[in-house]
Amino acid sequence: MSVQRDELAKVLGEHTLSYWSSEEPDSTRCKCGWRGSGFDLHRVDTILAAGWRKPRTITAVAEIDALPEMSVVLIPIPEEGGAICAQKDIAWFMPGGADPVAVSGGHLPVTVLYTPEEPR
């Protein structure tokens, strides 16, 4: 988790205020060279362009079934604090596991951590 935090901190660090004046509305400047108003939106756009997304929560079995192959989800197992499963072919497998894991409505909600269409 700290690697992701460090990557995000680097992206944010490259986009810090270099100049601002309350008397000049469009004078805001970013360290990267961006200029204008809406500095916070500029930083958000930069984060999204770098591929960062909020994990998606799935609450229906049909949504689990519709995930593409190689998707990665976090399945809540309260006694273990969670387990990660990767979809391989049509079945779900624990990382390094050979036996399929049943993912059903009893495991909902699940958090989608990755799908192959996403950059991250």
Order of alpha helices (4+ residues) and beta strands (2+ residues): alpha-beta-beta-beta-alpha-beta-alpha-beta-beta-beta-beta-beta
